[in-house]
Amino acid sequence: MIRLGDEAVVKRTFTAQDVADYRALGGAEMPEAEVPEPLVGALFSYLLGVKVPGPGTNYLKQQTRFLKPVPLGGELTARVAVTRIRADKHLVDLETTCHGPDGVLLAEGRALVYVEDVADKGW
């Protein structure tokens, strides 16, 4: 059952090779000592689709504000937390954050997701 305050966390360290692979796929130039913002966003996507709310989740909206460049090589901690459930509309609002290895907040935002199978989620 999903409840207000439910959260999920993932920790990940991005390497120079990860950034090189990303650059090769997208072709965009970017600072080599920083993690590209879409890779941080992918951590939130993973959490929403696999952990909270989990399988059956459809992304509707994501807003992320990057407060500082995300450095390579340090362990990042991405978190999503349920802040509102609108069961009648199958909607879940979540807070999203990403902290660096020193605990500094690097990115914060919100996500809105649609979950069709509310019966399976226990609402």
PAZAPA-4460 file (N, C-alpha, C; in steps of 0.05 Angstrom, whole numbers, plus 32768, in hexadecimal, padded with zeros to 4 digits):
% residues 123
    n_x    n_y    n_z   ca_x   ca_y   ca_z    c_x    c_y    c_z   seq   type   mol
   8011   7FE8   8000   8000   8000   8000   8012   8019   8000     1      M     A
   800C   802C   7FEF   801B   8044   7FEE   800F   8059   8001     2      I     A
   8020   8067   800F   8016   807A   8023   8026   8094   8021     3      R     A
   801B   80A9   802C   8029   80C2   802E   8043   80BD   803E     4      L     A
   8059   80C9   8034   8072   80C5   8042   8083   80AE   8038     5      G     A
   8076   809B   8029   8086   8085   801E   809D   8090   800E     6      D     A
   80B4   8084   800F   80CA   808D   8000   80DB   8076   7FF6     7      E     A
   80EC   807C   7FE3   80FF   8069   7FD8   8119   8078   7FD3     8      A     A
   812F   806A   7FD6   814A   8076   7FD2   815B   8064   7FC1     9      V     A
   816B   8070   7FB0   8180   8062   7FA1   819A   8071   7FA3    10      V     A
   81B0   8063   7FA5   81CA   806F   7FA6   81D9   8066   7F8D    11      K     A
   81E7   8079   7F81   81F5   8074   7F68   820D   8086   7F65    12      R     A
   8223   807B   7F5B   823B   808A   7F55   823E   8089   7F36    13      T     A
   823E   80A1   7F2A   8243   80A2   7F0D   8261   80A7   7F08    14      F     A
   826B   8099   7EF3   8287   809A   7EED   828B   80AB   7ED3    15      T     A
   82A4   80B0   7ECD   82AB   80BE   7EB4   82A2   80AD   7E9C    16      A     A
   82A3   8093   7E9F   829A   8082   7E89   827C   8084   7E84    17      Q     A
   826D   8086   7E9A   8250   808A   7E98   824A   80A4   7E88    18      D     A
   8258   80B9   7E8E   8254   80D3   7E80   825D   80D0   7E63    19      V     A
   8273   80C2   7E5E   827C   80BE   7E42   8267   80AE   7E32    20      A     A
   825C   809A   7E3E   8247   808A   7E31   822E   809B   7E2B    21      D     A
   8227   80AC   7E3E   8210   80BD   7E3B   8215   80D1   7E24    22      Y     A
   822D   80DD   7E24   8234   80F0   7E0F   8234   80E2   7DF4    23      R     A
   823D   80C9   7DF2   823E   80BB   7DD9   8221   80B5   7DCF    24      A     A
   820F   80B0   7DE1   81F3   80AB   7DD9   81E5   80C4   7DD0    25      L     A
   81E9   80DA   7DDF   81DA   80F2   7DD9   81E9   8106   7DC7    26      G     A
   8203   8104   7DC6   8213   8116   7DB5   8217   8132   7DC0    27      G     A
   820D   8138   7DD7   820F   8153   7DE2   8229   8156   7DF1    28      A     A
   8234   816E   7DEF   824C   8175   7DFF   8243   817E   7E1B    29      E     A
   8252   8176   7E2F   824C   817E   7E4A   8265   817D   7E5B    30      M     A
   8265   818B   7E71   827C   818A   7E83   8283   816D   7E8A    31      P     A
   829D   8167   7E89   82A5   814B   7E8E   82A6   8144   7EAB    32      E     A
   82A7   8157   7EBD   82A9   8151   7ED9   828E   8151   7EE7    33      A     A
   8278   8153   7ED7   825E   8154   7EE3   824C   813E   7ED8    34      E     A
   8239   8135   7EE8   8225   8122   7EE0   8210   8131   7ED0    35      V     A
   8209   8129   7EB8   81F4   8136   7EA9   81D9   8134   7EB8    36      P     A
   81CA   814A   7EB8   81B1   814B   7EC7   819E   8134   7EBF    37      E     A
   819B   812C   7EA6   8189   8116   7EA0   8190   80FB   7EAE    38      P     A
   81AA   80F7   7EB4   81B1   80DF   7EC3   81A7   80E0   7EDF    39      L     A
   81A7   80F7   7EEB   819B   80FA   7F06   817D   80F5   7F04    40      V     A
   8170   8101   7EF0   8154   80FC   7EEB   814D   80DF   7EE8    41      G     A
   8160   80D0   7EDC   815B   80B3   7ED8   8159   80A4   7EF3    42      A     A
   8167   80AE   7F07   8166   80A2   7F22   8149   80A5   7F2D    43      L     A
   813D   80BC   7F29   8121   80C0   7F31   810F   80AE   7F22    44      F     A
   8113   80AC   7F08   8102   809A   7EF7   8104   807D   7F01    45      S     A
   811C   8075   7F07   811F   805A   7F12   810F   8056   7F2B    46      Y     A
   8112   8068   7F3E   8104   8065   7F58   80E6   8065   7F54    47      L     A
   80DB   8077   7F43   80BE   8078   7F3E   80B4   805F   7F31    48      L     A
   80C3   8054   7F1E   80B9   803D   7F0F   80BD   8022   7F1C    49      G     A
   80D1   8021   7F2E   80D8   8008   7F3A   80D1   8006   7F58    50      V     A
   80D3   801C   7F66   80D0   801C   7F83   80B6   8029   7F8D    51      K     A
   80B3   8043   7F8A   809B   8052   7F94   8091   8065   7F7F    52      V     A
   807A   8063   7F74   8066   804E   7F79   806D   8032   7F6E    53      P     A
   807E   8031   7F5A   8087   8017   7F50   807B   8011   7F34    54      G     A
   807C   7FF7   7F2D   8072   7FEF   7F12   8055   7FF9   7F0D    55      P     A
   8050   8001   7EF5   8036   800C   7EED   8035   802A   7EF0    56      G     A
   804B   8037   7EF8   804C   8054   7EFB   8050   8061   7EE0    57      T     A
   8041   8076   7EDB   8045   8086   7EC3   804C   80A2   7ECB    58      N     A
   8063   80AC   7EC0   806D   80C7   7EC5   805A   80DB   7EB8    59      Y     A
   8051   80EF   7EC6   8042   8105   7EBA   8052   811E   7EBA    60      L     A
   8061   8123   7ECF   8070   813C   7ED1   8087   8139   7EE4    61      K     A
   809D   8146   7EDD   80B5   8146   7EEE   80C1   8162   7EED    62      Q     A
   80C6   816D   7F04   80D4   8187   7F06   80EC   8183   7F18    63      Q     A
   8103   818A   7F0E   811C   8187   7F1E   812B   81A1   7F1C    64      T     A
   8133   81AB   7F33   8144   81C3   7F34   815F   81BA   7F3E    65      R     A
   8174   81BF   7F2D   818F   81B8   7F35   819C   81D0   7F43    66      F     A
   81A4   81CB   7F5C   81AF   81E0   7F6D   81CD   81E4   7F69    67      L     A
   81DA   81CE   7F62   81F7   81CE   7F5E   81FE   81B9   7F49    68      K     A
   8215   81BC   7F3C   821E   81A7   7F2A   8220   818C   7F39    69      P     A
   821A   8177   7F2B   821B   815C   7F38   8236   8150   7F31    70      V     A
   8248   814D   7F45   8263   8144   7F3F   8265   8126   7F38    71      P     A
   8278   811F   7F28   827E   8103   7F21   828C   80F6   7F38    72      L     A
   8288   80DC   7F3B   8299   80CC   7F4C   828F   80CA   7F69    73      G     A
   827C   80DA   7F71   8273   80D8   7F8D   8258   80CB   7F8E    74      G     A
   8252   80BD   7FA3   8238   80AF   7FA6   8222   80C3   7FA9    75      E     A
   820E   80C1   7F97   81F6   80D2   7F98   81E0   80C2   7FA5    76      L     A
   81CF   80D0   7FB3   81B8   80C4   7FC0   819F   80D2   7FB5    77      T     A
   818F   80C3   7FA5   8176   80CD   7F9A   815F   80C2   7FAA    78      A     A
   814B   80D3   7FAF   8134   80CB   7FC0   811B   80D5   7FB4    79      R     A
   8106   80C5   7FB5   80EB   80CE   7FAF   80DA   80C9   7FC7    80      V     A
   80C7   80DB   7FCD   80B6   80D8   7FE5   8099   80E1   7FDD    81      A     A
   8086   80D1   7FE4   806A   80D7   7FDF   8061   80EE   7FF0    82      V     A
   8056   8103   7FE3   804C   811B   7FF2   802E   811E   7FEF    83      T     A
   8022   8111   7FDC   8005   8114   7FD8   7FFB   80FC   7FC7    84      R     A
   7FE4   80F2   7FCF   7FD7   80DC   7FC0   7FBB   80E6   7FB9    85      I     A
   7FB4   80E5   7F9F   7F99   80EC   7F96   7F8E   80D3   7F88    86      R     A
   7F85   80C1   7F99   7F7C   80A6   7F90   7F65   80A8   7F7C    87      A     A
   7F53   80BC   7F7F   7F3D   80BE   7F6C   7F46   80C4   7F50    88      D     A
   7F5E   80CF   7F4D   7F69   80D6   7F32   7F82   80C4   7F2C    89      K     A
   7F88   80B2   7F3D   7F9F   80A0   7F39   7FBA   80AF   7F39    90      H     A
   7FBC   80C5   7F47   7FD3   80D6   7F47   7FE3   80D5   7F61    91      L     A
   7FFD   80D6   7F5E   800F   80D7   7F75   8024   80ED   7F70    92      V     A
   8026   80FF   7F84   803A   8114   7F83   8051   810B   7F95    93      D     A
   806A   8111   7F8B   8081   8109   7F9A   8096   8120   7F9B    94      L     A
   80A5   8121   7FB0   80BC   8133   7FB3   80D4   8122   7FA9    95      E     A
   80E6   8130   7F9A   80FE   8122   7F90   8116   8132   7F99    96      T     A
   812B   8124   7FA3   8143   8132   7FAB   815B   8121   7FA4    97      T     A
   8172   812E   7FA0   818B   8121   7F9B   81A1   812F   7FAB    98      C     A
   81AE   8120   7FBC   81C3   812A   7FCD   81DE   811E   7FC4    99      H     A
   81F3   812E   7FC8   820E   8125   7FC2   821A   8115   7FD9   100      G     A
   8232   810B   7FD6   823E   80FA   7FEB   8243   8109   8005   101      P     A
   8244   8123   8004   8248   8133   801D   822D   813B   8029   102      D     A
   8217   8132   801E   81FC   8138   8028   81F1   8152   801D   103      G     A
   8200   8160   800C   81F6   8179   8001   81E0   8173   7FEC   104      V     A
   81CA   8183   7FEE   81B4   8180   7FDB   81BD   818B   7FC0   105      L     A
   81BC   817A   7FAC   81C5   8181   7F91   81AD   8188   7F7E   106      L     A
   8197   8179   7F83   817F   817D   7F72   8166   8177   7F83   107      A     A
   8151   8186   7F7C   8137   8181   7F8A   8121   8186   7F76   108      E     A
   810A   817A   7F7B   80F4   817E   7F69   80DC   816E   7F71   109      G     A
   80CA   816B   7F5E   80B0   815E   7F62   80AB   814C   7F4A   110      R     A
   809B   8137   7F4F   8092   8125   7F39   8074   8121   7F3D   111      A     A
   8066   811E   7F27   804A   8117   7F27   8048   80FE   7F16   112      L     A
   803C   80E9   7F22   803A   80CF   7F13   801D   80C6   7F14   113      V     A
   8016   80B6   7F00   7FFB   80AA   7EFE   7FFF   808C   7F02   114      Y     A
   7FEE   8080   7F13   7FF0   8063   7F18   7FD4   8058   7F14   115      V     A
   7FD1   8049   7EFE   7FB6   803F   7EF6   7FAD   8029   7F0A   116      E     A
   7FBF   8017   7F11   7FB7   8000   7F21   7FB6   8006   7F3F   117      D     A
   7FA4   8018   7F46   7FA3   8021   7F62   7F9B   800A   7F74   118      V     A
   7F8B   7FF7   7F6B   7F83   7FE0   7F7B   7F9C   7FD0   7F84   119      A     A
   7FAE   7FCD   7F71   7FC7   7FBE   7F77   7FD9   7FCD   7F8A   120      D     A
   7FD6   7FE7   7F8C   7FE7   7FF8   7F9D   7FDB   7FFA   7FB9   121      K     A
   7FC2   7FF2   7FBD   7FB6   7FF2   7FD7   7FAB   800C   7FE0   122      G     A
   7FA4   801E   7FCE   7F98   8037   7FD6   7F7C   8034   7FE0   123      W     A
***
